[in-house]
Amino acid sequence: MIHQYKLNGYNIVLDVCSGSVHVVDDVGYDAIAGYETTDRDLLLSELLDKYGDEGVTAEEIAECLGQIEGLKQSGKLFSPDTFEPMAPELKNRSSGVIKALCLHVSHACNLTCSYCFAGQGRYHGKSALMSFEVGRRALDFLIENSGGRRNLEVDFFGGEPLLNFDVVKQLVAYARSVEKEHNKNFRFTLTTNGVDIDDDVIEFANREMSNVVLSLDGRKEVHDRFRVDAAGRGSYDVIVPKFQKLVQARGGKQYYMRGTFTHHNPDFLEDIKAMLDLGFTELSMEPVVCAPDSPSALTEEDKPVVYKQYEDLAKLMISRRKEGRPFTFYHYMIDLQGGPCIYKRISGCGSGTEYMAVTPQGDLYPCHQFVGEEKFRLGNVRDGVTNTAVRDEFAACNVYAREECRNCWARLYCAGGCAANAYHSTGSVNGVYAYGCDLFRKRLECAIMAEIDRIYSEDEDSDN
């Protein structure tokens, strides 16, 4: 399978199963499009009719067709999909090994964002804080179930985790005290809305956290529409100076400004520009995931607007890079010369098997977006995984388990997408969130184009 598209002056051909990306001229683009479906002589004649007036000769077209055949023979064009038989084996190979936990140290929040999938941080339950004892047992559970993996990931999440900051500090200290004896290395992440950031938080986060995720929706009027406190007051003016201080103290590295865009701001590029104006350069803007009848839900009418934002965002990244003012956009981080291993391309994030969320009470769920959905409760950190049926359901999740993915050109980049989004939109973890798929494919096209431009620019600089 191949995927062809034109963007920002580039004719791009992606060979889906090999991962090869080709940038070609107009003749090559049309020749590849017809190569598998049109008789060779007829294809040559059609191309000559179309491009002969531009000075393209039959010999040049024949040479182009020969090059295409060479790429096909070398497995870089029209390569077959040989991965499907590998999917169950690859998934089973890592069965029972857990590498990451999302610790919900707080099911409470000091903001009341109406679009929050977690119900203002309470996950459809009562407010609660994780005790040190439960958190310690969660870390022990991770060590015990991590097999030979050395690097273990722990995200302090909520709700708002800084409402339980003392326990966060205690848990990090405990992990550091036991990691060497177990030959483990803990990497911690903190996700925060910023309201309770102070000098103590900044010093601790910059010493202990491999990454910090900071929630900011961009423009003040956009951010303050949803991210408000219990009295309805916007949080923008409170958190922005704190974020700037934290990022500056962090050296401008290993953080993400994480925003959400909704039906009310499909022109989210303006929010990215607002964050750039504030001095932030590590950015992420996520489409809202909510009930389709929510006023915040993205609509079909929003889609063309969003598509244009993604295209213009890629062009902005290119122009700023050439000006010496680069920035990172999370969804455009792509490695065309390496990229994820085939296991990740087939199996995805590993929710419910390699990755689990832990509630303040110590219950285990496949990921943070399933917390509070009782039928997905896997067990707890004391007894381990007892609901093996749910674990096995997630173990069977892979890109080939989703019928809709089989003919999708982006399948080996998204690995079937998010199981939580699929469940909440279709009722099955093996369904697909169709709207999200459309946005993913557009993002991927833009990301590939931006990376191509970067590689070409580096080659030109090298030649010069």
C-alpha positions in Angstrom: 0.0 0.0 0.0 1.1 3.5 -0.7 -0.2 6.9 0.3 0.3 10.0 -1.9 -0.4 13.6 -1.2 0.8 17.1 -2.1 1.6 19.7 0.6 3.6 22.9 0.7 5.2 22.3 -2.7 6.2 18.7 -2.0 4.9 15.6 -3.9 5.1 13.0 -1.1 4.7 9.2 -1.5 4.6 7.0 1.6 5.2 3.3 1.3 3.1 2.2 4.2 4.6 -1.2 5.2 8.3 -0.4 4.6 8.0 3.2 6.0 9.9 4.6 3.0 9.1 8.2 2.2 9.7 9.5 -1.3 9.7 13.1 -2.6 9.2 13.1 -6.3 8.5 15.3 -9.3 5.1 15.5 -11.0 5.9 12.8 -13.5 7.1 10.4 -10.8 4.0 11.2 -8.7 1.6 10.3 -11.5 3.7 7.4 -12.6 3.5 5.8 -9.1 -0.2 6.5 -8.9 -0.9 4.4 -12.0 1.9 1.9 -11.7 0.0 -1.0 -10.2 -3.3 -0.5 -12.1 -2.3 0.6 -15.6 -0.6 -1.3 -18.4 3.0 -0.1 -18.7 2.8 1.0 -22.4 -0.6 2.7 -21.7 0.8 4.4 -18.7 3.9 5.7 -20.6 1.6 7.0 -23.4 -0.7 8.8 -20.9 2.3 10.4 -19.1 3.7 11.5 -22.4 0.4 13.0 -23.5 0.3 15.0 -20.2 3.9 16.1 -19.9 5.3 15.9 -23.5 4.5 19.6 -24.0 6.7 20.4 -21.0 9.7 18.8 -22.7 9.5 15.4 -21.0 10.6 12.7 -23.4 9.4 9.1 -23.7 12.9 7.9 -22.7 12.8 9.9 -19.5 9.4 8.5 -18.6 10.6 5.0 -19.4 13.6 5.6 -17.1 11.2 6.9 -14.4 9.2 3.7 -14.6 12.3 1.6 -14.4 13.3 3.4 -11.2 9.9 2.7 -9.7 10.3 -1.0 -10.6 13.7 -0.9 -8.9 12.2 0.6 -5.7 9.5 -2.0 -5.8 12.0 -4.8 -6.1 14.1 -3.4 -3.2 11.0 -3.3 -0.9 10.6 0.5 -0.9 7.5 0.8 -2.9 4.3 -1.3 -2.9 5.8 -3.5 -0.2 3.5 -6.2 1.2 2.3 -6.2 4.7 4.1 -9.1 6.5 3.4 -7.9 10.0 -0.1 -9.3 10.8 1.1 -12.8 11.8 3.6 -11.2 14.2 1.0 -9.2 16.1 -0.2 -11.8 18.7 3.4 -13.1 19.2 4.8 -9.6 19.8 2.0 -8.8 22.3 2.4 -12.0 24.2 6.2 -11.6 24.4 5.8 -8.7 26.9 2.7 -10.1 28.7 2.9 -9.7 32.4 5.7 -7.1 32.3 4.6 -3.7 33.5 6.8 -0.7 32.8 4.8 2.4 33.7 2.2 3.5 36.2 0.0 6.6 36.3 -0.4 7.4 40.0 -3.6 9.3 40.7 -2.3 10.9 43.9 -5.3 13.2 44.0 -8.9 12.7 42.9 -9.6 16.4 43.7 -8.9 19.6 41.8 -8.7 23.3 42.5 -10.2 24.0 39.0 -13.6 23.0 37.6 -12.9 22.7 33.9 -16.2 21.8 32.3 -14.6 19.7 29.5 -12.6 17.6 31.9 -12.9 13.9 31.1 -12.3 13.1 34.7 -15.3 15.0 36.0 -13.4 17.9 37.6 -10.8 15.4 38.8 -13.1 13.1 40.8 -13.5 10.4 38.2 -17.2 10.0 38.8 -16.6 9.4 42.5 -15.7 11.3 45.7 -12.7 13.5 46.2 -9.8 11.5 47.6 -6.0 11.7 48.2 -3.6 8.8 47.9 -1.9 7.9 51.1 1.9 7.3 51.2 1.2 3.7 52.1 -0.9 3.1 49.0 1.6 4.9 46.8 4.5 2.9 48.2 2.7 -0.3 47.6 2.1 0.8 44.0 5.8 1.4 43.5 6.6 -2.0 45.0 4.0 -3.5 42.7 5.7 -1.9 39.7 9.1 -3.2 40.7 7.7 -6.7 41.3 6.0 -6.8 37.9 8.6 -5.1 35.8 10.7 -8.2 34.9 14.0 -7.4 33.5 13.1 -3.8 32.6 15.5 -1.3 34.2 13.8 2.0 33.3 10.4 2.5 34.9 8.0 5.4 34.3 5.7 7.0 36.9 3.4 9.9 36.2 2.0 11.9 39.1 -1.5 12.6 38.0 -4.9 13.8 39.2 -7.1 15.6 39.6 -4.4 18.0 40.6 -1.4 16.2 42.1 0.0 19.2 43.8 -2.9 19.0 46.2 -1.0 16.0 47.6 2.5 17.3 47.1 3.9 16.0 50.4 3.0 12.4 49.4 4.6 13.0 45.9 7.8 14.0 47.6 7.7 11.0 49.9 7.1 8.6 47.1 10.0 9.9 45.0 12.2 9.6 48.1 11.1 6.1 48.6 11.7 5.1 45.0 15.1 6.6 45.1 15.9 4.6 48.2 15.1 1.2 46.7 15.8 1.6 42.9 19.5 0.6 43.1 18.9 -2.6 45.1 16.5 -3.7 42.5 18.6 -2.5 39.5 15.8 0.0 38.5 15.8 3.6 37.4 12.7 5.6 38.0 11.7 8.4 35.6 9.0 10.7 37.0 6.6 13.0 35.3 4.3 15.6 36.9 1.2 16.9 35.3 -0.2 20.0 36.8 -2.6 22.9 36.3 -0.1 25.2 37.9 -2.2 26.9 40.6 -0.2 25.6 43.5 3.3 25.9 41.9 5.7 27.7 44.3 9.5 27.8 44.7 9.5 24.4 46.6 7.6 22.8 43.7 9.9 24.3 41.1 13.1 23.2 42.9 11.7 19.7 43.5 10.3 19.2 40.0 13.5 20.4 38.3 15.5 18.1 40.4 13.4 14.9 40.3 11.0 15.1 37.3 12.2 13.9 33.9 9.3 15.8 32.4 6.7 18.3 33.6 3.4 18.7 31.7 1.8 22.1 32.3 -1.8 22.7 31.4 -2.4 25.9 29.4 -5.0 26.4 26.6 -3.3 29.3 24.9 -5.0 32.7 24.6 -6.2 34.2 27.9 -9.8 34.3 26.7 -9.7 30.7 25.5 -8.0 29.4 28.6 -10.3 31.3 31.0 -13.4 30.0 29.3 -13.0 26.6 30.8 -10.1 26.5 33.2 -11.8 28.3 36.1 -11.9 27.8 39.9 -14.9 27.0 42.0 -16.0 30.7 41.9 -15.8 30.8 38.1 -12.6 32.9 38.0 -10.2 32.2 35.2 -6.7 30.8 36.2 -4.6 32.3 33.4 -3.2 35.3 35.3 -2.4 33.1 38.2 -0.6 30.3 36.4 1.3 31.9 33.5 3.9 33.7 35.6 4.4 30.4 37.6 4.9 28.4 34.4 7.3 30.9 33.1 9.4 30.8 36.3 9.4 27.0 36.3 10.4 26.7 32.7 13.1 29.3 33.0 14.5 27.5 36.0 14.3 24.3 34.1 16.5 25.7 31.3 13.6 25.6 28.8 13.8 21.8 28.5 12.0 18.7 29.4 8.5 20.2 29.8 5.3 20.5 27.7 2.7 23.1 27.6 -0.4 20.9 27.1 -3.5 22.6 25.8 -6.9 21.4 24.7 -8.8 22.9 21.8 -12.6 22.6 21.4 -15.5 23.6 19.2 -15.0 27.1 20.6 -11.4 27.5 19.3 -10.9 25.3 16.3 -8.4 28.0 15.2 -6.0 26.6 17.8 -2.9 27.9 15.9 -3.7 31.3 17.5 -3.3 29.6 20.9 0.0 28.1 19.9 1.2 31.5 18.8 0.1 32.9 22.1 2.1 30.3 24.0 5.1 31.1 21.8 4.7 34.8 22.6 4.9 33.9 26.3 8.3 32.2 25.7 7.2 28.6 25.6 8.6 26.4 22.9 7.7 22.8 23.9 4.0 22.6 22.9 1.1 20.3 22.6 -2.5 21.0 21.6 -4.9 18.1 21.9 -8.4 17.9 20.4 -11.0 17.7 23.1 -12.5 14.2 23.8 -16.0 14.5 25.2 -19.6 13.4 24.6 -20.7 14.2 21.0 -23.6 16.3 22.3 -21.4 18.4 24.5 -21.1 22.1 23.5 -17.4 21.6 23.5 -17.4 18.7 21.0 -15.6 19.3 17.7 -18.0 19.0 14.7 -17.7 18.1 11.1 -17.9 21.8 10.3 -14.9 22.4 12.5 -12.8 19.8 10.6 -11.7 22.0 7.6 -10.7 24.7 10.0 -8.7 22.3 12.1 -7.0 20.8 9.0 -5.9 24.2 8.0 -4.5 24.9 11.4 -2.4 21.8 11.2 -1.0 22.8 7.8 -0.3 26.3 8.8 1.3 25.1 12.0 3.7 22.9 10.0 4.6 25.9 7.8 5.1 28.1 10.9 7.5 25.5 12.4 9.5 25.5 9.1 9.7 29.3 8.9 10.7 29.7 12.6 13.3 26.9 12.3 14.9 28.7 9.4 14.8 31.9 11.4 16.7 30.2 14.2 13.6 30.2 16.5 12.5 26.6 16.5 9.8 25.1 18.6 8.5 21.6 19.2 5.0 20.4 18.6 4.4 17.0 20.3 2.3 15.5 17.5 4.9 16.4 14.8 7.7 14.6 16.5 8.5 11.9 13.9 11.6 10.1 12.9 11.6 9.1 9.2 14.9 7.3 9.4 14.2 5.2 12.4 11.0 5.6 14.4 9.3 3.2 16.8 10.1 -0.5 16.7 7.6 -2.8 15.0 6.2 -3.9 18.3 5.1 -0.3 19.1 3.8 0.2 15.6 1.5 -2.8 15.9 0.6 -2.8 19.6 0.4 0.9 20.6 0.7 2.3 24.1 0.4 -0.9 26.1 -2.6 0.3 28.2 -3.9 -2.5 30.4 -0.8 -4.6 30.0 2.5 -2.6 30.2 0.9 0.5 31.5 -1.8 1.0 34.3 -3.4 3.7 36.3 -3.6 3.5 40.1 -6.4 5.3 42.0 -6.0 6.8 45.5 -7.5 3.6 46.9 -4.9 1.5 45.1 -7.3 0.1 42.4 -5.8 -0.7 39.0 -7.3 0.4 35.7 -5.9 0.1 32.1 -5.2 3.8 31.9 -6.2 7.1 33.4 -9.1 7.5 30.9 -10.8 4.3 32.2 -10.6 5.2 35.9 -14.1 5.1 37.4 -15.4 2.6 34.8 -16.0 -0.3 37.2 -16.0 -3.0 34.6 -12.5 -2.1 33.6 -11.1 -2.4 37.2 -8.2 -4.8 36.8 -7.5 -5.4 40.5 -5.4 -3.5 43.1 -1.8 -3.0 44.0 -2.0 -5.4 46.9 -3.5 -8.4 45.1 -2.3 -7.6 41.6 -4.4 -8.1 38.5 -7.3 -10.3 39.3 -9.6 -9.3 36.5 -7.7 -11.3 33.9 -10.5 -11.1 31.3 -10.0 -7.3 31.0 -6.3 -7.7 30.9 -6.5 -10.3 28.2 -8.9 -8.0 26.2 -6.3 -5.3 26.2 -3.5 -7.8 25.5 -5.4 -8.7 22.3 -5.6 -5.0 21.2 -3.4 -4.3 18.2 -3.8 -2.6 14.9 -5.0 -5.8 13.2 -7.7 -6.4 15.8 -9.5 -3.4 14.3 -11.2 -4.1 11.0 -11.4 -0.5 10.1 -7.6 -0.1 10.4 -6.6 -2.8 7.8 -6.9 -0.5 4.8 -5.7 2.7 6.5 -2.4 4.1 5.3 -1.6 5.5 8.8 -2.1 2.2 10.7 1.6 1.6 11.5 2.0 5.1 12.9 -1.0 5.1 15.2 -1.1 1.4 16.0 -4.9 1.4 16.0 -5.3 4.6 18.1 -6.4 5.1 21.7 -8.4 2.3 23.3 -10.1 4.7 25.6 -11.2 7.0 22.8 -12.4 4.0 20.9 -14.4 2.7 23.8 -16.0 6.0 24.7 -17.1 6.6 21.1 -18.0 3.1 20.0 -18.5 1.0 23.2 -15.5 -1.3 22.3 -11.8 -1.0 23.0 -11.3 -2.5 19.5 -13.5 0.1 17.8 -12.1 3.3 16.2 -12.8 6.9 17.1 -13.4 8.0 13.5 -13.1 11.7 14.0 -9.8 11.3 15.9 -8.6 9.1 13.0 -9.2 11.9 10.5 -7.3 14.4 12.7 -4.5 11.9 13.2 -4.0 11.3 9.5 -3.9 15.1 8.8 -1.4 15.6 11.6 0.8 12.8 10.2 0.8 14.2 6.7 1.9 17.6 8.1 4.5 16.0 10.4 6.0 14.1 7.5 6.1 17.2 5.3 7.8 19.3 8.0 10.4 16.6 8.6 11.1 16.3 4.9 11.7 20.1 4.8 14.1 19.8 7.8 16.1 17.0 6.2 16.3 18.9 2.8 17.4 22.1 4.6 20.1 20.2 6.4 21.3 18.7 3.2 21.4 22.1 1.5 23.4 23.5 4.5 25.8 20.6 4.2 26.3 21.2 0.5 26.9 24.9 1.1 
